[in-house]
Amino acid sequence: MASFETKQISIAFTRFIQPMAVGFIVYGAYSIGIKTVTRPRAFLLMVLAAVISYFIKTPVVFPAILIVAGCITAFNYKAHPREPKRNSM
């Protein structure tokens, strides 16, 4: 970027980088959400995590959300459907 500025080349094209990055993140979150969030409890956990992380802007909140959501999911492990074991050979 410094070489563009020293050569008097406009860096106005960089204004599109942030909206594109946000679009990529939203698309990725949507794609993963469609594939992994299949139960109402998982949807509720996803929405609560999004709301909490939006309003609390400290780095500590992300590991805390992962731990709490993991504990909720682990305590409800018996309700998950069993997948048949696949033979690796």
N, C-alpha and C positions, 0 to 999 in steps of 0.2 A: 504494500500500500504506500510505503514511503517513496518507492521509486516512481509510482504513478504521480504522486504529488510533486516530486522534483522535476518531472518531465512535463508538468502542466497538463496532465491527462485527467479528465473529469472522472471522479469516483461516484457519480450519481447512480450508477447501476447497482451499487451496494444497498440501495434502499429496498430492494426486493428480496434480499437475503433473509431478513427476519420473518416476513410473512410466509416465505417458502418453508423455512424451518418449522414454523408453527403448523403449517399445513401437513408437513411430513409427520410430525409428532401426532397430530390429531388422527391422521389416516392410520398410522401404526397402532395407536391406542384402540381405534375402532376395530381394526382387523383382529387384533389379539382378543379384544373383548367379545367379539362375535364367536370366536372359536372356543374361548375358555369359560365365559360366564354363561352357564346353562341353567342355573337354579336361582330362585328368588333370593335366597340368602346370600349367594355370591354377588348378585346384582346390588343388594343392599350394602354389602361390604364395600363394593366398588364405589358406589355413590357416596357413602360416608367417608371413605378415604379421600375421595376427590374434594369434598366439601371441607374436610378438616385441613387438608394440605393447602387449599386455597386461602383459608382464613388464618392459619398459623404458619408464619413464614420463617420458621427456624429449622436448621438442618436436623435437629433431634427428632422432629416429628415423623420423618420418613422411616427410620428404623423402628420407632414406636408403633407406627401403623402396621408395618410388616409383622412385628411380633404379636400384636393384639389380633390381627386378622388370622395369623397362623395358629394361634392358640384357639380361636373360635372354630376354625376349620378342623383342627386336631381333635377337639372335644366332640365334634360331630362326625368323626371318622366312620363310625359304624353305619351311619345312614347313607354313605356313599355306595353306589353300585359296584359290585365286584367285576373286575375284568378277568376273562379267562387267561390262564398262563399260556404263553406261547413257547413252543419248543424252539430253542435256538439252533438246533442242528438241522 
